[in-house]
Amino acid sequence: MKKHELLKAQIGPSEIIFLPVLHGKLEFAQVVRNYLLDIKPEAVAVEYPETLAEKILRGVKRLPLLSVVSYQEKDGTTVYLLVEPVEPLIEAVRTGLEIGAKVHFVDLDLDGYQGHKEVFPDSYAVSRLGYEKFLEEALKVDYPKDPLDIHREKTIAYRLKQLAKRFRSIVFVGGLAHVNAIKEFLKEELAQPLARRKREGVSLFHLDQASSREVLSEIGYFQGIYEKERTKQLTLDRLELQQRLLEEALSQHEEKNKEVVPPRHLKILNQFARNYALTEGRLTPDFYQLLVAARGSVNDDFAWELWEIGTRYPFQTENPEICPIRINLEDLFKLHKKLKFFRKLKPLRRKRLIPVKKRPLEKRPGQWKESWKGINICSFPPEDIVVEGFGRYVMKKALRVLAEDLRRVEPFTSSLKDGIDLRETIRNWYEGRLYVREERPITGKVGSVVVIFDEDEAPDGKERYPWKITWHGEHDQESDMAFYATRAGEVVVGPGISRCHYGGFMLTYPPMRVYDIWSDPIFDFARGKAERLLIAAIDYSLEKYVVYIAKKPPSSLAKRFATHQGKKVIYLPIGQFSPALIKKIQTFHVLEGHKVRLYAHKYIEGE
């Protein structure tokens, strides 16, 4: 690997190589590691004050666990410094220790230094142009300076010159905005700076899980991949990582919600995110822009899964050996806007996500699922009301459809019969005559309703909806119900609360009559789960009509069975109903006992 001439300074027999970085950026962390492994210097100098060395080194040795170095300034302000994998300075310390180099902290410890906003090129340019070409262009810019910056740069230059007396090969890792000034100060005769030798009250904490979802420089998903890959030659590409993240979120979204996202929606997502990034002078979208694009092109449920996976740091622990701490972006003095992040999001502009969720969260991923037993189960009453209401609605709708089929329309001759049919009259207006209608009474009512969302006839024989069960109504206002669905306990959204999706269900009235249709040998001649539900609905119906809602009409076998019993199946295509309504009906929750009903709404209504 060739070292660019702009990145070196010669002091006597010693050579100082500069690795300028942008803080908290994935691209620069891997550049630092790759260069240090290639150069193998005798010493590594980093832009941290020596007063924090002990705690930073301890935090580096804890990695991949996350740490926070904390101390108070004279005015009472608490300062927090993150020890995270993708911070280039932390990577410099970590790799330096691994290769056996002496690590030195050469910055100046100052009170009241908050830094200043600096506009740099997008760090993704490093992946495309290369690190040296990026520096060649970036170092041409004259960045604004604070008076305290000059004091810091002189101190760093002085300490680098002192290190040059002891080591022949030194690598300095520091902020991009300071490199040119430090190189110039190396040419001057500098007096030893007055500097704090020790700072009291410096502490080290473990960064807790909730905070790691908010305050990390790069999202937890990126940091986790970086940590897993850092033992290799690092060539991580931000765009490729984003695509991996989107694919994982999509897979989880489809598994949990049983909703297939069309490929064109993903194409729109990527195009929108790219254009959004360009409007703000970025080469790649940040995580906020990616979430906005996901929400706009797919829906809020997908955006939630994207946030959930993207902010999860895989190396967290519930039992750290040091005290955990919870901090937010305000504590780090970073610009941000708050966003109330529900499943139905309202668009608010912000640079970094601080989700405020009404739904309680697990202390650790998988906690609720591990505690699921599934022995004594019951339904969630508000969803029962929705399903029963839907059943009664389709009963009325089916009878109206049947009435339309039985209605006779004919030209007016001598009697108006049941009234003028305006639709047919207008359609044949050119004839110059009226049309009248004759209503024929419907004899019979609807006794059962069958809704098939998915016939679940996979060619490979793998069932998407393997859970088959029959439930009895709890009172005379509820029907008996048989259904096939995703297994209870696969997706657990709260303590004792599992989210499931129907493949199909059957409702029949009145309740407390239905034997388990899935084990009843009478229905074994049915050729699939959907057909079994329909045949059972016909058999248990006390009325003449059975409503069948599905993508395909009922089978000839089921219609013959209905005819032999003196009944009739009324078919309604599922496409006649709103997709939002169908999705709402298809999703339901299973609770572990009636006691869970007391708090289930806290976890279900916020979804």
C-alpha angles and dihedrals in degrees: 000000000000119000114221116237091233090063098059138078126186119215109178108302092340126093124209115200117198123215105186114197145181109237120249096010124135094214094056094045091058091043090055093049095046093048095047091050089051099043099037094196124196091236137023119204120195135192095250127108118253090233089072096043098104096052095040091051091049090049091049091053089053093059133152080041110080121242139189123211109208136185140153127243125218094268091054096257112146115223122203126197119191121222102204134151099249098049103110094216091052090048089051091054092044096048092041090058091046094054093045097250122146109253118214131185108216107169127106121255107230135175119224096017108141098164121227139257111274125186111220132169116270109281090227087075086076089066092051105033099030127246098273095048089048091053093046090061099034094052091057089072119093102223120204115257136211116218088244089057091065090052090050094047093051090050092050091048092050093050093046089054089051091051090050088065090060106033133045096204122041131169118200118200115194147130118309093231093060104046099087093049093047091052090052093048090053087069092057132079103250128194119226106274123235105247140163110261097193136020121204124221100026109158137183123218137177113248107236125227099255091052093047089060089060115027107040115117090230122026117271093250092061093043091051092052091045091052092050094047101040094095088067132061098288116233101149115161118207095215092051090050090051090053091050089051092050092049093051092047091048092050092049092045093052092045094050099038101030088226121136113216111215115236091239089064091057090049090053090047094055093044093049093047091049093050092045090053092049092053088061095044097258129132093210131027118257120228094268092053090048091053093049090051091048092050094047099044100038117009145277094274090059091046089053093052089048091053092044094053096034096055096041113109107204098208098063121128134201094212110047118177090233132050114284122229133201117213136161138207092271089062089055093048091238123151113252146141126223120241127192099223112203128150087264102053127198112215112253123165116236139143100226132024123250102172116202105199126191091199114085115243134224117260086228133006112274096017095122094043092053091055094049112115103166095204104122108029136173139168132263106255099217088057091048089057091051093050094045090048090051090050093054091045093055090046090060092041092052092051090050090052090049091049089053090053091051096046117107121210121193139158116278113259115149106336135048088211107185094350143284116311101222096187094056092040092055092044090057097035092131089067092064097225140101129252123212132197133226117204118212117206118245113232111207141021138244115271103174139026126203123192119187116191095169127006087210096218100150114181091224091055093242110139119223091189106036100153110098120181144150122222129192123220115258094220140006093274092063129072130226109259136202122183148156118224147145113301120275109245097033093098113028115186099175142001103304093354122115125183115219138173127222119234087189141329142197127214122194132178139254102032134234095048108092123100116205100288093196094063097032107110091207089079098044092107089071112109099216145003094268092050091046090055091050094047091048090049090053093047096048097041113112090193133067099250135062121189117220119192117185145117092262129043118255117280121261088243092059093046092051090049090052092048092052088054093048093249136119134219117223109205121209117181110235088227089073089073129075113268089224091054092047091050091049092051094045094056118074139157132233118209129204099235135331092280090070089063088073093070106014093102091067090064101032105042093054094055 
